[in-house]
Amino acid sequence: MGNGKDIKKLEETLGYQFQDIGLLRLALTHSSYANEKRMGKSKCNERLEFLGDAVLELISSEFLFHHNPDMPEGELTKKRASMVCEPSLAMSARDIRLQDFLLLGKGEEFTGGRERDSITSDALEAVIGAIYLDGGIDSARNFILRFVLNDLEHKSLFYDSKTVLQEIVQDQGMVPEYVMTGCTGPDHDKRFFAEVHVSGQIYGKGKGHTKKAAEQAAAYEAVLFFRKQQV
């Protein structure tokens, strides 16, 4: 697989042993690789991603329904959206180093596709689809609970960090200001750097592949600082 990794090693990380290992291989095959190898449209992970997305929506909905008995439908919908959004799924995929196992075309590899949120999140959904086909809904549920619906407080805080920081400093009569401090790398793989200032002082620094991601990381660092002060 990608970078010479052993697919059996990935199975160990996933905590699931496939009866049909071909399903896992398919889940890791990006369309750029299938096109490059002239394998045909059905030989990439897009169909499995379609299925995995539906399974993930069902399991996450079920999870929220049972864990939030008094939450209205609108709030459940918003919470589910934040839990299974592209950045959150990409974070979950990186936690298990899924990107290391992807089969990418040479062009996609060269332009940084292995670290792109859209590709890693799609691959995670494809893996969910593969597990569902291979082992059924219970196997898929176990995987999702272990790797996607885990550490939700931390994930929610990170992805809502700019809003949380805004609320914290507003209570003190202040407003956060985000400052871009730099940018490195080629056009296809840029890395942005940001700081968040409050009353002229730096309270957080962050980096990311987009300006928004860099600001989000800076805000998260600032939120952790302010919360520590409140303890």
N, C-alpha and C positions, 0 to 999 in steps of 0.2 A: 504494500500500500504506500501512501504518500511518505516520502522520506525514508523508505525502506522499513517502515514499522511492520511488526507482525500482527496480522488481524486477530490472532488468538489473544494477544496482549490486550487489544481493545475489548474483546469479549469479557476478559477478566475485569476490566475497569467498569464495563457496563453492568456486571453482575448478572449477565444473562447468556446462556449458551444456546446458540442457534441450532435448530435441527437442519435448516437449510441455510448454510453459510452464504450462499449466493445472494440471499436477500440483503444481508449486511453489506456485501460488496456493492450491490446495486445502490444501496442507500448512500454510499460514499462516493459514487461516481457522478461528478458534475457534468452538465451538458457540454461544457467546453472540451472535456476529455472524450466524451462519446462522439462529438462531432469530429474532433481531430483524428480519432481512430476509425471514423466512418462506421460506427457501431449501430447507428439507427436511433431515431428519436425515443424509442421505448427503452433504450439501454442506459438511460441516465436516471437520476433520482427524483425527477419532477413528479411522476405519478405517485411515488411513495410519499413525497412531501405533501401532496394533496390529501392523501389518506391520513397521514400523521397529523396534519393540521386539524382535521375533523375530530380525531380521537383526542387530541390535546384539549380542544374546546369542550368536549364532553366531560373529560375527567376533571379539568379545572373548574368547570361549572358545578359539577357534583361536589367537589371539594369545598368550594365557597358556599354552596347551598347548605351543607351540613355544618360548617364551621362558623357560619354567621346567620343564625336563625332569625334574627330581627332586622337584618339589612334589607332595604327595599330593592326592587329589581334594578332601578337605575344605578344605584351604588354598586350592586353586584356586577353589572355590566362594565362599569368603569374600572373596578378593581381587577376583573378578569383581563381586561385589555392591557392594563399595566403589568400584570403578572406574566403574560405570554407575548408581550411586544417583542419586536425584533432585537433590540439591545439586550433585553432580559434573557431571551433564548440564546443569544450569542455568548453572553456571560456564562450561562449554564454549559454551553458547548465547550467553551475554553476551560472550564473547571475540569473537564474530563479529557482535555487535549484532543478533542475530536478533529480539529483542524490538521493535526499531524498526519491523519490517516486518509485525508481526502485525495481523490484522484482528480487532478485538474489538468486542463490543457496547458501547453507551454506559455501561451499568451496570458492566460489568467494567472498562472503562477508568477510570471514576470511582473505583472502589474499589481501584485500584493493581494491576490484573491484569497489566499489561505488565511488572511487575517481580517477579511471583510465581513462585517456583521451579517449582511444579507446572505452570503454563501454559507457561513457557519450555522446561522439560525435555520436556514432551509434544510441543511444536512441533518440537524438535530430532529426536525420534524420528520424527515425521511427515515431516520433510525426508529423513531416512534412507530411510524407506519410499518416498518419491517418487523419490529417486535410484535406488533398487533397481529400481523398476518401469520407470523411463525408460532406465536405462543398464546394468542388470544387477548381479550380485554384485561384480564387480571395481570398478566405479565406486563402489558403496556402501562397499566395503572401503577404497578410497583415501581417501574422505571421512572415514570413522571413524578411520583411522590418523592422519590429519592433524589432525583437530579434537577427537576424543574421547580416543583413546589416546595423547595427546601430553603431555609434561611430567608424567608419572605420579608421579615422585618428589615434586614440589612439591604436587600434588593430594593424594597420600596423606598427606604431612606435615600439610597443612592440615586434612583431615578426621579425622585421628587425633591432632590437636594436644593435646587434653585428656589422652589416654592417654599420649602421649609426654612431656608435661610432668610428669605424675604419676610416671613412671618416673625422669625426670631428678632431680627434687627428693627423691624417696624415697631415692635413692642417697646423698643428703646428709643424710638424717634429717629431712626437712622435708615439709610437706603444703601444696599450693596451696589458696587460699581465694578463691572468686569473689564479688565484690561488685557488685550492680547499682547504678549511679550515676545513672541517669536514664532517662526515657522521653519521647519527643516524638511529635507527630502525632496525627491522628484515629484512632478505633478500627479503621478498615479499612486503615490504612496507618501503623502504629506503628513507631517506630525505638527500639530499646533500646541502652543503653550499659552496658558492664561493665568491671571491672578485675579482674586476678588478682593476689593478694597472696601473697608467700612470706616468712614470718618478719616480717610487718608492713611489708614493702616492696612497692611496686608494680612489677611486672615486665612488665606488658602491659595495653593498653587495646584495647577492640574495640567494634564496633557492628553491629547486624543487625536484621532484621525480627522476630526472635524472641529470647527470652532466651538460648536455647541457642546461637543463631548468634552473639550478642554475646560470650558466654563463649568460644566456639570461636575467634573472631577474637582475643580477648585472650590466650588460651593460645598461639595461633600466634605472636604477637608475643613472648611470653615464651620460647618454644622457640627462636626465632631468636636472642634475646639470649643465652641459656645456651650455645647451640651456638657462637656467636661467641666466647664466653669460653674455650671449649675448644680453639680453633684456636691 
